[in-house]
Amino acid sequence: MAFTINNLKDNNNVVIKEQLGGFTVIEYKEDLSNTTMLDAQANFFMSKSNMRNKQLMVEIKNSEVMLSAGAMQYMIGNIEMTSGVKGVGGLMRNLVSSAVTGTSAVKPLYKGTGTILLETTYKYLWLIDVDNDHIVIDDGMFLACETTLEIGVTARKSLSSAALGGEGLFNLSAKGKGILALEAPIPSEEAVVIELQNDVLKVDGNFALMWSNSLEFTVEKSGKTRMGSAASGEGLVNVYRGTGMVWLAPLMQYGNGLIPKNTP
């Protein structure tokens, strides 16, 4: 058996943004499917503002990958899809995980040899080589990974973190060695990476996209006293303490995704 994919990588409207192992990020320069003047205007300004359709292509050879539920657009080759759930006990564990993290209970596995194309997105696709590490991922960012990685649930070390920090009590985490694909709200070029060596990072807002599981996360008053916190105008801050790394999105938009923070 053999197949050829024409007019994809060799398309003049396509740019290969990044490649890592069998994972390739494809970006479409423009949306050429304009049927009205309004479509043409919208696509023109979206393209000029770096708002372009992107797509993840995953090529596997006698191997296995995990995808976010509903992410697959089409696949070619000798590939078998399974639910990734082992028995009733596995389903119950997944249901509990989905309830606490807000993600789907079932993340399908794709095993064999062939090519998988995921649904297009206007968000930004990150490829990360997790090298014997354990990182925590912000809600909704997981897209795909090699099954050499262990995808699990990490609980906050403090209940106050969930109640006050706005980040939630549980997050997905990736542990081990393998390639991880994320769907992020900002391009990787905008991410600021903080490396802590037995130090402290305080963040005013939910701008941490990923962080090392080795870090202790708490929510604390920005000042030593309530009066001091009120005077600073900051109130509560998310605190990452210890040794590890934090990926921040300082230019991330919020709310309806149209209004940057601190816009007059």
N, C-alpha and C positions, 0 to 999 in steps of 0.2 A: 504494500500500500504506500502511496505517496501523494502529496498534495502541494500546490503552489498557491500562494496568496498574492494576487496581482492588484496593482493600484492601491497599495497601502503604504509600505515603506518607500516605494518608488514613485509615490505621488508628489508632484511639485508643491502641493498645498500642505504637505505633511513635514514636520520637523521632528527628529528623534531628540528629545530633550535630555534623556538620561537612560543608561542601561547598566544593569547590575545582575550578573548571573543570567538567568532566563527571564528576568523582568525588564520590560522596556516601556518607557513613558513616551507616548506619541502625542504631539500637539498639532492641531489644525490651525494654520495661519488665519484662515477666514472661514466663515460659514457661507458657502457658495449657493446654498439652496434658498435664494431670495425669490419670493413670488409676488411681493407688493413693495411699494415705495417705503412703507414703514419698516418692513423687514430689512430692506437695504440700508436704511439710515441706522437702525438699531445695530445691525451687524458691523457696520463701518465704525461706529463709535466704540463698540465692545472690543473690536480688534485693536483699535488705537489705544485703548486703556488697559491692554494686557488681559482682557477678559476673553479667553479663547477656550474652545472645547479641547479637552484632553482625554486620553484613553490609555488604560493599562493593558499591555499585551504580555501574557505569561506563556513561555515555551517550556514544556516539561519533557523529559526523556527518561522513561522508566522511573519516574519519581512522583511525588504527591505534593499538592498545595492545598491550602485552606483559603476560602473566599468568604467575604461577608455575604449574608443571605440576600439573594436577588441581584447580586452584582454582575453575574455572567450575562453577556450579550449573545455570544455564539462561541462554539468550540469545534475544532477540526482535528480528526485523528482518532486513534484508538484510546479514548479517554473514558473512564468510568466515574460516574458521580455517585457518592454516597452521602448520607446525612451527617456522618461523623459522630453519631450517637450510638453508644454501645449499651443496648438494653434499656429497660425501664429506669434503672438506677441512674444511668447516664443522662437520660432525658430529664429526670427530676433535678439532677445537679445543674443541667443547662438551664432549666426553667428558673431555678433559684438565681443563677448567675445573671440571666437576662433581666429578672425583676430588679436586682440590686444595681445593675450597671446601665439599664435602659437600652440594651442591645438585644439582637435577635437570639432566641434560645438555640437555634440550629445554624451552625456555620458549616456549609457543605464542603466535602473533600473531593478533589479531582485527582485521579490516579491514572497513570499510563504514559503514553507518548503522543504529543500533539501540541496544538496552540489554542489558547483561550483568550478571547477578547472580552474585556469588561465594558459595562455601560459607560458612555461618555459623561464627563462632568466639567463644570466650570470652576470647580475647586482646584486646588493644587496637589499634585501627586508627589509624594516623597518616597524615595527608596532608601532604606536604612540597613546596613550590614551589622546586625547584632552579633557581637563577637564575645561569646561567653559572658554575657551581661544580663541584667534584669532591669527593664525599664517600664515605667508606668505611663499609660497613654490616656490623654484626655478623652472624654466621652464622644462617641460617634466618629472617631478618626480611623478606626481599623478598617482596612480594605482587603488585604490578602497577605499571606505569608507562606514560607516553606514550613512543612510540618515537622522539621527538625527543631522548630521553636515550640515551646510550651506556652500556649495562650491560656491564661488563668485570670482569676479575680484577686485583686489586692485590696485589703481593707485599710482604711485610715487608722493611724495609731491613736487617734483621739476623736471621741464622739463630737467634741466641740468643733472639729474641722468640718463635719457635715452640717451641723446646725448653723454655723456662722460663716463658713468660708465660701459657700455657694458652689463648691466643687463636687458635692456628693460624697457619700460615705465609702463607696466602692468604685474602683476603676479596673479596666482591663489592663493586663500586663503581659509582656513578652519576655520569656526567659530562655536562655541557652544560646545557640549559635545558628544563624540563618538569616535570610532576607525577609524584611518586613516592609510592606507597602501601606502607606497612610494617605488618607484624603484630608488635607489640611486647609484651613481658612486663609493662609497666607503662603506666598512662595518661600522656598527654603532660603533664598537670598536675604529675606527680611528677618529671619529668625536670629535672635541673639542667644548665644550659648554661654551660660555661666558655669564655670568650674569651681566648685567649692572644695577646699581642703580644711576640714574641721572648722567651718565658718558658717555664716548665716546669711540668707537672702530673704528680704521682706518685699512682698509684691502687693501693691494696692490694686486689686482686681483679679479677675480670672484669666490671666494672660499666659499661664504656664501650659504649654501643649504636651510636654513630656518631661519626665524627671526620673532620676535614678531611684530605684526602690530602696536603696541604702539610706536615703535621706528621710529624716523625720519631718512630717508635715503637721503643723499646728496652725491655729488661728489665734492671734494675739492682738491686744490693743497697741496702736502705733506709739503711744506714749506710756510712760511708766504709771501714770495715774489717769483716771477718767477725765479729769480736767485737762490734762496734757493732751490726751487724744482728741478731745473736743476742740481744743485750741488749734491743733495742727490741721483740722479739717479732714483728716484721713479716717479716723475711727478705727476699724479693724483691718488688719493686713494678714495675708497668707504668708506663713513663715516656713522656709525650707532650711533645715539645720543638719549639719554633719559634713560628710564627704561624698561627693557625687556631682552630677551635672543636671542643669535645668535649661530647657529650651523655652525661650520667651517670645511672645508675639506682640511687641510694643505698638505696632501699627494696626493690630487686628480691629476690625469694625465690629459693631455690636448691634443688638436689637434687630431691626429688619435688614441689617447688613448694608445699609446705605449711609449711615451717619457715623463718621469717625468719632471716637471719644474726644471730649473737650471742644467739640465744634460749637462756636458761639450760637 
